[in-house]
Amino acid sequence: MSSKAFTESQLPAAQNPLALENQVCFSLYSAANAMIRAYRPLLDELSLTYPQYLVMMVLWKEPGISVKTLGDKLHLDSGTLTPLLKRLENKALVTRGRSELDERVRVLHVTVQGQQLYQQALTIPEQMRCKVGGSIEDLQQLKQLCDQAFTALNSGEASSCEM
């Protein structure tokens, strides 16, 4: 082991750039995992997984959306989305059909059974807000910061960060 690595590991955590507690990525990772675990008991009542819930939220708002547009909205590729949609179809919550404008385009519709889940799901956002705590403004700010991070990381452009 080099003496420099040993010296850096002896730095107080606040000054160590590799200290786990200083990593934004670890905080986001931990919070995301905790958030999905907190959703689990609520979604179990609907017999949905978290990714299935995300799909249903989009479809409740945008019936007839194309599979490609759904993937874009959820930031999922077709390899991830296709099995997810098949499972929702097998649960009789979603149907896949062809666009009337372009037969090559697959579109999605929520079934009557899927629509019934909407009423049950209406309480989930408020239950999650209570679990997370904080004011609505704090949560809106947290969402905005997460959205900014996502946009910056997916822009493909180098940041103007000076080292």
N, C-alpha and C positions, 0 to 999 in steps of 0.2 A: 504494500500500500504506500502511495507517495505521502510525503509529509504534508503537502498542500491539502490533500483530501482529508487527512486526519485533522488538520487544523480547522478546515471548514466544518467538519462534523462536530467540532467542539464549540462552534459559535453559538451564542444564544439563539433560540428558535426564531425570534423576531428578525434576526439578521441573516439567517441561513436561507438562501434562495431555494434550496431543495427540501426544506422542512415540510412535511406533509400538511401541517396546520396552516401553512402559508399558500397553499395551492387552491386557486379558484376552481380549477377543474375538479378537485376532490370534493369540494363543497357542493358543486353542481351535481356531481355524480351521486353523492350521498343523499342529497335532497330529492333528486329524481327517483332514486330507489325507494326512499321513505314515502314519497308521494304515491307511487304505484302500489306499495304495500297498504297504504291507508285507503286506497280506492277498492282494494280487493273485497272486503266484506260487503261493501255497498253494491258492487257489480256482481258478486255471487248471487245476490237476490234476483238479478236479472239474467243469470246464467251467461254473462258476458265476461270476456277477458278485457283488459285495458285497451289493447289495440282494436278489438271488436267494438268497444264503446266509442273510440275515436271515429271509426268508420260510420257507426250509426249516427253520431252527432252531425257529421257532414251530410249524410243522406237525409236526415230529418229536415235539414235546412235547404238542401238542394236536390230534390227528387229528380231523377233522370240524368244525373251527372255522369259523365263518361268515366270509365275506369282510369284512363290516363290523367284526367283532371283531378280525380280523387287522389291518385298517387302523388301528384304534384302538391296538393294541399296538405297531405299528411307526410310529405317528404319520404315516401316509401317507393321502392322500385317494384316492378311487376313480379319479380321472384318472391318477394315478401307479401305483396298484396293479393296475388292470385289464390294461394292456399287460405288466406284469411277470408276472402270472399266466398270461397267454396264452403268453408265451415259455417258462415252466416247463411248461405243458401241451404245447407243441410239442416239448419235449425229452422228453416222456413221464415227467416226474417227479411231476406233480400232475394230479389230475382235479377238475373242478368239477361238483358235482351240486346237487340240491335237498334241502332239509331235509325229513325225514319229518314233522316237526311243523308246518312252515309252508312251503308250496311257493314262497312269494315269496323265501325266504331261500336264498342260494347258500352251499354248504358245500364245504370243500376236504379232499381226502384225498391222501396220499402214495402213489404207485404202488410196486410191488415194486422197480422201478429206482431210485426216489427213496429207498426204504428202504436199498438197497445203498450209497448215497452216505453214509448216516449212519455206517456203519463207517469209511469213509475219512475222514470229517470229524472223528472223535473226537480225532485228534492235533492239530488246528488250534489250539484254545485254549492248549495248553501251548507249542506252537511260538511263538505270538504273545506269550505271557508272557515267554519267553526273549528274544525280539526287543526287547520294551519294557524289560525289566530291572526291577530293584527287587524289593522283597519283595512277597509276596502281600498283606500288610497295607497296604503303600503303594498297591498297585493297587486294593484294596478301598476305600481312602480316596479315591483319585482318582475312582473310579466314583461314590461317594457324593456328592462335591462336584459332579460333572457332573450327577447326578440332581437335586440341590438347585437348581442353576442352571436346569435345564430346568423344574422345577416352578415356581420363582419367575417365570421369564419367561413361562410359559404360564398363570399364575393369573389374569391380567387385572386384578389388584389393584395399586394403587400401593404402592410400598415406603415404609417409614417412614424413608428415608434423608434425613438433613439435609444441606443444602449450606452 
